[in-house]
Amino acid sequence: MSCPLPADVFFDGASGVPVAGAPLAGAVSRLLAEAAVKMPAASLVVPDDFVRVLIVDVEEAERHPKEVEEILTWKFGRTFGEPAPALRISWRPAGPGVSGTRVLALAVPEEAVASWEGPFEKAGIRIGAIEIESLAVSSLGAAAMGGDGLVLWSRGETAAVAHFEGGRLRFLRVRAASDAALAVQELRLTASFVTAPDAATAEDTESPAARIPCAAGPPGSPVVDAFAAFRSEHGGAPVTPLSLGALLPGTRVASGRADGAELLAALGAMAGGD
């Protein structure tokens, strides 16, 4: 089921992250009335620019979680500015880094996340997990590539790229994408970093973005189209499209309901392992 959100449902909070206003509760009520089923728990998928992403290296991160929390709180505090808001932080190890264990972390101000969860809780629905759109979709994209490569997702004002090795998320970057050419340049730098951190030659910094396996979507995104053109010009393989038809053939969508990108994110969130 789907329900369109009113145009004024979100406004910028003190930290710049969208906060949900009263109209969200009305949208949730209409959706539940239409679904006509009891829903005790759910996952919530939000746009990529609703959260902040950080990658850090920490010595023996899994053995010292308190130290990791302190480091992330300090670094995210600098990201959000002073005075730093109360934050909800989630992190996980992402394999070996340059020095120590690579830690991938996401943070959102409590003010914002409470406003997203509140209308669902009042309706009797516990939000078990909050996930950004690109990570939800990447659970499907990574599987389509056999667990290795880049997953590019560019919808709205951002371009997010996730790097997987052996089915494990190793790197995530979310950037503004108002200019497709600049976004492709950022993707080239990201591909070079995740595949050859010590690369120094022009050839090394250009070829990874063309040759590394890549799944990208949604179809029609200016950034995806520009990146596909770049790969074609440099002899790279076509990107695997992140679309319902390509990833989940046979899936039927009722006319007039949520678009393919929204459904893909929802299905990816349900399919994700962690």
Secondary structure, 3 states (H helix, E strand, C coil): CCCCCCCCCEEECCCCCEEECCHHHHHHHHHHHHHCCCCCEEEEEECHHHCEEEEEEECCHHHCHHHHHHHHHHHHHHHHCCCCCCEEEEEEEEEECCCCEEEEEEEEEHHHHHHHHHHHHHCCCEEEEEEEHHHHHHHHHHHHCCCCEEEEECCCCEEEEEEEECCEEEEEEEEECCCHHHHHHHHHHHHHHHHCCCCCCHHHHHHHHHHCCEEEECCCCHHHHHHHHHHHHCCCCCCEECCHHHHCCCCCCCCCCCCHHHHHHHHHHHHCCC
